Amino acid sequence: MVTVLKADGTSEGFKVEKLKRSLRRAGATKTEVADIVTEVEKILHDGIKTQEIYRHAFELMRNSDAPIRARYSLRRALFGLGPTGFPFEDFLSRLFAREGYTTKTRVTLQGNCAEHELDVAAYAPDHSFVVEAKFHSRPGVKSDLQVALYSYARLLDLKDTKICNEDVCGVRELMVVTNTKFTSTAEKYAACAGLTILSWDYPKNNNLHDRIQKAGLYPITVLQGLSQSQKRGLIARGVIVCSDILDKPQLLRHAHLSQKRTERVLAEAKDLCFGHHAHEQTH
């Protein structure tokens, strides 16, 4: 079996099912998945980086339509929300709002023993929680046990502090969310202590990737038709998700695109936002 080098520096045997799964999740057809896997297997060698495998698969997907490519590059798009963690916090706030919560970002709450700055507070008629967001700008960096320990200490200090005036608004849940992964010790501790953690692929079901796909809420950084600097410029103006430019196409004026490019970017955003319903139904 070919050994691949993961982003965190560890090695494991190449798992073709992992590649197939991420291609299927992106909406690639059975035939496309089979073709891409065949091509990828030709470049495999011991010590190949997983990033190289996925980059090659992504290149092959360039022949597919733009929404499939964009969904496939979603993980990379989250890294593009950097370099600061603020756009990631704003993105999470929008995600939880899409799930039915009223959200606030960068909230200061007085706990029992200390004041805490929290990245997102979210509440609905039947549930409320606060969020500690851990943004990393490269894939190999994991959130570790230390993050889980101090987040749990914050949860204890904030027990039943109110984030709104309803009965449901006492802080009973603190969710630590990262765009990368947690170490296995952090995952074990969180499960044991009753701390909620959410990463790109944890828990197995309803992880960050699943929730983004389900909500059909994609960061602006996923769009292929915009350059990095155009994306950064839009983020600086508070444009975080693709639906923002569909609601207010005039925002694209700030990106100084030609009329033709503007139309292409809007068409891509539309396919991505509205195409996900068809994608959900076919899987």
C-alpha positions in Angstrom: 0.0 0.0 0.0 1.2 3.5 -0.9 2.0 5.7 2.2 0.9 9.3 2.0 2.1 12.2 4.1 -0.7 14.1 5.8 -0.8 17.9 6.4 0.1 17.4 10.1 3.3 15.5 9.2 2.0 12.0 10.0 1.8 9.2 7.5 -0.9 6.7 6.7 -1.8 4.3 3.9 -3.6 5.8 0.9 -7.3 5.4 1.4 -9.1 5.5 -1.9 -12.4 5.6 -0.2 -11.5 9.0 1.4 -10.8 10.5 -2.0 -14.0 9.0 -3.5 -16.1 10.3 -0.5 -14.8 13.9 -0.9 -15.4 13.8 -4.7 -19.0 12.4 -4.2 -19.7 15.0 -1.5 -18.7 17.7 -4.0 -21.3 16.4 -6.4 -19.1 14.5 -8.9 -20.9 11.7 -10.8 -20.0 8.1 -10.4 -18.2 8.2 -13.8 -16.3 11.3 -12.8 -15.2 9.8 -9.5 -14.0 6.6 -11.2 -12.1 8.6 -13.9 -10.4 10.9 -11.4 -9.4 8.1 -9.1 -7.9 6.2 -12.1 -5.8 9.3 -13.0 -4.8 10.0 -9.4 -3.6 6.4 -8.9 -1.1 7.0 -11.7 0.8 9.7 -9.7 0.8 7.8 -6.4 4.2 7.1 -4.8 5.4 6.5 -1.2 5.6 9.8 0.7 3.3 11.7 -1.6 1.6 14.6 0.2 -2.2 14.4 0.6 -2.3 18.1 -0.6 -0.7 17.0 -3.9 -3.3 14.2 -4.3 -6.1 16.6 -3.8 -4.6 19.3 -5.9 -4.3 16.8 -8.8 -7.9 15.7 -8.3 -9.0 19.3 -8.3 -7.1 20.0 -11.5 -9.0 17.0 -13.1 -12.3 18.4 -11.8 -11.6 21.6 -13.8 -13.4 19.8 -16.6 -16.5 19.5 -14.5 -18.8 22.5 -13.9 -17.9 25.3 -11.6 -20.2 24.5 -8.6 -18.7 21.0 -8.3 -15.2 22.4 -8.4 -16.2 25.0 -5.8 -17.7 22.5 -3.4 -14.6 20.4 -3.8 -12.4 23.3 -2.9 -14.5 24.3 0.1 -12.0 23.4 2.7 -9.3 25.4 1.0 -11.8 28.3 0.7 -12.2 28.4 4.5 -8.4 28.9 4.8 -8.8 31.8 2.4 -11.0 33.6 5.0 -7.8 34.6 6.9 -5.3 35.8 7.8 -7.2 37.1 10.9 -9.9 34.9 12.5 -12.7 37.6 12.2 -14.1 36.6 8.8 -14.3 32.9 10.0 -16.2 34.1 13.1 -18.5 36.1 10.8 -19.0 33.1 8.5 -19.9 30.8 11.5 -22.4 33.5 12.7 -24.0 33.4 9.3 -24.0 29.6 9.3 -25.8 29.4 12.7 -28.2 32.1 11.6 -29.1 30.0 8.5 -29.8 27.1 10.9 -32.4 29.2 12.7 -30.4 31.0 15.5 -30.2 34.7 16.3 -26.5 35.4 16.4 -24.1 38.1 17.7 -20.4 38.2 17.1 -17.6 39.2 19.4 -19.6 39.4 22.6 -18.2 40.2 26.1 -19.8 38.3 29.0 -19.2 38.6 32.7 -18.6 35.1 34.1 -18.5 34.2 37.8 -14.8 35.0 38.2 -13.7 36.7 35.0 -14.9 38.6 31.9 -14.9 36.6 28.6 -14.7 37.7 25.0 -16.6 35.2 22.9 -16.5 34.9 19.2 -20.2 34.1 18.6 -23.3 33.9 20.8 -26.3 32.1 19.3 -29.9 31.5 20.6 -33.2 30.1 19.4 -36.5 29.6 21.2 -35.3 26.2 22.5 -31.5 26.4 22.7 -28.6 28.7 23.1 -24.8 28.4 23.0 -21.6 30.4 22.7 -18.7 29.8 20.4 -15.0 29.8 20.7 -13.7 29.9 17.0 -10.1 28.6 16.3 -9.1 29.7 12.9 -5.9 28.2 11.3 -4.6 29.4 8.0 -2.9 26.1 7.1 -4.2 22.6 7.2 -1.5 20.9 9.4 -2.3 22.9 12.5 -4.6 21.2 14.9 -6.5 22.5 18.0 -5.1 20.6 20.9 -6.0 19.5 24.5 -5.0 22.9 25.9 -7.7 24.6 23.8 -10.3 22.1 25.1 -9.2 22.5 28.7 -9.4 26.3 28.8 -12.7 26.3 26.8 -14.2 24.0 29.4 -12.9 26.2 32.2 -14.7 29.2 30.4 -17.9 27.1 30.2 -17.8 26.5 34.0 -17.2 30.2 34.7 -20.0 31.2 32.4 -22.6 28.7 33.6 -26.0 30.3 33.2 -24.7 33.8 32.4 -27.4 35.2 30.1 -26.8 36.0 26.4 -30.3 37.3 25.9 -33.4 37.9 28.1 -35.3 34.7 27.5 -35.2 31.7 29.9 -33.3 29.7 27.4 -30.5 32.1 27.2 -28.3 31.0 30.0 -25.0 29.6 28.8 -25.2 25.9 29.0 -23.2 24.9 26.0 -19.8 26.2 24.7 -18.9 25.0 21.2 -15.3 25.1 20.1 -15.2 25.3 16.3 -12.1 25.0 14.1 -11.7 25.0 10.3 -9.0 22.3 10.6 -9.0 19.4 13.1 -8.7 18.6 16.8 -6.0 16.3 18.2 -7.4 12.9 19.3 -6.7 13.8 23.0 -8.8 17.0 22.6 -11.6 14.9 21.1 -11.4 12.4 23.9 -11.4 15.1 26.6 -14.3 17.0 25.0 -16.4 13.8 24.8 -15.6 13.0 28.5 -16.1 16.5 29.8 -19.3 17.3 27.9 -17.7 20.1 25.8 -19.1 20.5 22.3 -16.4 20.5 19.5 -16.9 20.9 15.8 -14.2 20.6 13.2 -14.0 20.1 9.4 -14.7 16.3 9.9 -15.7 15.9 13.6 -18.1 14.6 14.8 -18.5 12.0 12.1 -22.0 13.2 11.2 -23.1 16.8 11.2 -19.5 18.1 11.2 -18.6 21.6 9.9 -18.4 20.3 6.3 -21.8 18.6 6.5 -23.4 21.7 8.0 -22.0 24.1 5.4 -23.3 21.8 2.6 -26.7 21.3 4.3 -27.1 25.1 4.7 -25.9 25.8 1.1 -23.9 28.7 2.6 -20.5 29.1 0.9 -17.8 31.5 1.7 -17.0 34.1 -1.0 -13.5 32.7 -1.2 -14.8 29.6 -2.9 -15.6 31.5 -6.1 -13.3 30.6 -9.0 -14.0 33.8 -10.9 -12.4 36.2 -8.3 -8.7 36.7 -7.7 -7.3 36.5 -4.1 -7.0 40.3 -3.8 -10.6 40.8 -5.1 -11.8 38.3 -2.5 -9.9 40.1 0.3 -11.3 43.4 -0.8 -14.9 42.1 -0.6 -14.3 40.4 2.8 -13.0 43.8 4.1 -16.3 45.2 3.1 -18.2 42.5 5.1 -19.0 40.3 2.1 -18.6 36.9 3.6 -20.8 34.4 1.7 -21.8 34.0 -1.9 -25.4 34.9 -1.3 -24.3 38.4 -0.3 -23.4 39.3 -3.9 -26.6 37.7 -5.1 -28.6 39.9 -2.7 -26.6 43.0 -3.6 -24.8 42.5 -7.0 -23.6 46.1 -6.8 -21.1 45.0 -4.2 -19.1 43.5 -7.1 -18.4 47.0 -8.3 -15.7 47.2 -5.6 -13.9 44.3 -7.3 -13.5 46.3 -10.5 -14.6 43.4 -12.8 -15.6 43.8 -16.4 -19.4 43.3 -17.1 -18.7 39.9 -18.6 -16.7 38.7 -15.5 -19.3 40.1 -13.2 -22.0 38.1 -14.9 -19.8 35.0 -14.8 -19.2 35.4 -11.0 -22.9 36.0 -10.3 -23.8 32.9 -12.4 -21.2 30.8 -10.4 -22.6 32.1 -7.1 -26.2 31.4 -8.2 -25.3 27.8 -9.3 -23.5 27.2 -6.0 -26.3 28.6 -3.7 -29.3 27.2 -5.6 -27.6 24.1 -7.1 -27.0 22.6 -3.6 -30.7 21.7 -3.2 -30.6 19.5 -6.4 -27.3 18.1 -5.1 -28.8 17.2 -1.7 -31.7 15.4 -3.4 -29.5 13.3 -5.7 -27.4 12.0 -2.9 
